[in-house]
Amino acid sequence: MNTSVNSPELIIFPPGKKIATLKKSESEIIESGHIQFENRFNQPLPTLVEAFFNKSKSAITVKVLFFVNSKEDLTSVTVRQLFSISNFGNYKLQFFLSCKDEKQAVTLSDHSSGFHYKSYTAEFTTNSTKDFPEHISLSDIEIVQTFIWDIDPKTSRGTETTVQTTD
């Protein structure tokens, strides 16, 4: 996280509609390890992601592995969803994972851990079509893309995957 952001007024939250707040206390976010690099990165590391439809294609479940550069524990994450169309005309959902509130964002940023990153896994399900264009349904989604949104507002490179069926 960027330590130059020390004021809540400078925090910019990501686009899209909020679909979930995931909490560590409810095991919706699980700390899954840590990794140390020789170099420090100037923006959040990319996520690893998988996504799949339920049997009726009325919901998509997304599993994400992401990294946080802070000595403080991540206690919650907000997930925002944005409908998009890829460069090739495929319908996709973009998911932005960010801190739940300004206080947590500033705390994480103020306790940056240099070259050491904690990894977390999170899983969420969406059936929201609120920002979809007319005549497009959730079953038309081919791709999901996930981002870690930093408070400054640097983001990770978006990681894309195709939405798998459960067949």
C-alpha positions in Angstrom: 0.0 0.0 0.0 1.1 3.5 -0.6 2.4 5.2 2.5 2.1 8.7 1.0 -1.6 8.6 1.6 -2.1 9.7 5.1 -5.4 11.5 4.9 -8.9 10.0 4.4 -9.8 12.8 2.1 -7.2 11.4 -0.4 -8.7 7.9 -0.6 -10.6 7.0 -3.8 -12.8 4.0 -3.7 -13.3 1.8 -6.8 -16.1 1.8 -9.4 -19.0 -0.5 -9.6 -21.8 -1.6 -7.3 -21.0 -3.0 -3.9 -22.1 -6.6 -3.8 -20.4 -7.9 -0.6 -18.4 -7.1 2.4 -16.3 -10.1 3.4 -15.0 -10.4 6.9 -12.1 -12.3 8.4 -14.0 -12.8 11.6 -16.7 -14.8 9.7 -14.1 -16.8 7.7 -15.0 -15.1 4.5 -11.4 -14.0 4.2 -8.7 -16.5 5.2 -5.1 -15.6 5.7 -3.3 -18.3 3.6 0.4 -17.5 4.0 3.0 -15.0 3.2 5.7 -14.3 0.7 8.8 -12.2 0.6 10.3 -10.6 -2.5 13.7 -9.0 -3.1 12.1 -5.9 -4.6 9.2 -3.8 -3.5 6.4 -3.3 -6.0 4.9 0.2 -6.8 1.4 -1.2 -7.1 -0.6 -4.1 -5.7 0.3 -7.6 -6.9 -2.1 -9.3 -9.3 -4.6 -11.7 -8.0 -5.1 -15.4 -8.8 -8.8 -16.2 -9.6 -11.2 -18.9 -10.6 -14.9 -18.5 -11.4 -17.7 -20.9 -12.0 -21.5 -20.9 -12.6 -23.9 -22.8 -10.5 -25.9 -25.5 -12.3 -28.7 -23.2 -13.4 -26.2 -20.4 -14.5 -28.1 -18.0 -12.2 -25.1 -17.2 -10.0 -21.3 -17.0 -10.3 -18.9 -18.0 -7.5 -15.5 -16.4 -7.5 -12.5 -17.5 -5.6 -9.6 -15.1 -5.3 -6.1 -15.3 -3.9 -4.6 -11.8 -3.2 -1.7 -10.2 -1.5 -1.5 -7.3 1.0 1.7 -5.4 1.8 1.1 -4.6 5.5 2.1 -5.8 8.9 -1.5 -5.2 10.1 -4.1 -7.9 9.5 -6.8 -7.4 6.9 -10.1 -7.6 8.7 -12.6 -7.0 5.9 -12.8 -6.5 2.1 -15.5 -4.8 0.0 -16.3 -6.3 -3.3 -17.6 -4.1 -6.1 -19.0 -5.4 -9.4 -18.9 -3.7 -12.7 -20.3 -5.0 -16.0 -17.9 -4.6 -19.0 -17.4 -5.7 -22.5 -13.9 -7.0 -23.5 -11.9 -5.8 -26.5 -13.2 -8.9 -28.3 -16.9 -8.3 -27.5 -17.2 -10.8 -24.7 -19.3 -9.9 -21.7 -17.4 -9.8 -18.5 -17.7 -8.8 -14.9 -15.0 -6.9 -13.2 -14.6 -7.3 -9.4 -12.7 -4.7 -7.4 -11.5 -5.8 -3.9 -10.7 -2.9 -1.6 -10.7 -2.0 2.1 -14.1 -1.7 3.7 -13.5 1.8 5.1 -11.1 4.7 5.3 -9.8 3.7 8.8 -8.7 0.3 7.7 -7.2 1.6 4.5 -5.1 4.2 6.3 -4.1 1.6 9.0 -2.9 -0.9 6.4 -1.0 1.9 4.5 0.6 3.2 7.6 2.0 -0.3 8.5 3.5 -1.2 5.1 5.8 -4.2 5.5 8.3 -3.4 2.8 9.1 -6.6 0.9 6.8 -8.9 2.9 3.3 -9.7 1.7 0.5 -11.6 3.4 -1.7 -13.7 1.2 -5.5 -14.1 1.7 -8.2 -16.1 0.0 -11.7 -15.0 -0.4 -14.8 -16.5 -2.0 -18.0 -14.7 -2.9 -21.1 -15.4 -5.1 -23.0 -12.9 -7.2 -26.3 -13.0 -9.0 -26.6 -9.3 -9.4 -27.5 -7.9 -12.8 -28.3 -4.3 -11.7 -25.9 -2.6 -14.0 -26.3 -4.9 -17.0 -27.6 -3.6 -20.4 -31.1 -4.7 -21.4 -31.4 -8.3 -22.8 -28.1 -9.5 -21.1 -28.3 -12.0 -18.3 -25.8 -13.5 -15.9 -25.6 -16.6 -18.1 -24.1 -14.5 -20.9 -21.0 -13.6 -18.9 -18.0 -15.3 -20.3 -15.1 -13.7 -18.3 -14.5 -12.4 -14.8 -11.6 -10.0 -14.1 -10.4 -9.2 -10.5 -8.4 -6.3 -9.2 -7.0 -5.3 -5.9 -7.7 -1.6 -5.5 -5.2 0.4 -3.4 -6.3 3.5 -1.6 -4.2 5.9 -3.7 -5.9 4.6 -6.1 -3.4 2.3 -7.7 -4.8 -1.0 -8.7 -3.3 -4.4 -9.5 -3.1 -5.6 -13.1 -6.5 -7.2 -13.7 -6.5 -11.0 -13.7 -9.0 -12.6 -16.1 -10.4 -16.0 -16.2 -13.2 -17.7 -18.1 -16.3 -18.6 -16.1 -16.5 -22.4 -15.9 -19.7 -24.5 -15.8 -20.2 -27.1 -13.2 -20.9 -29.8 -15.8 
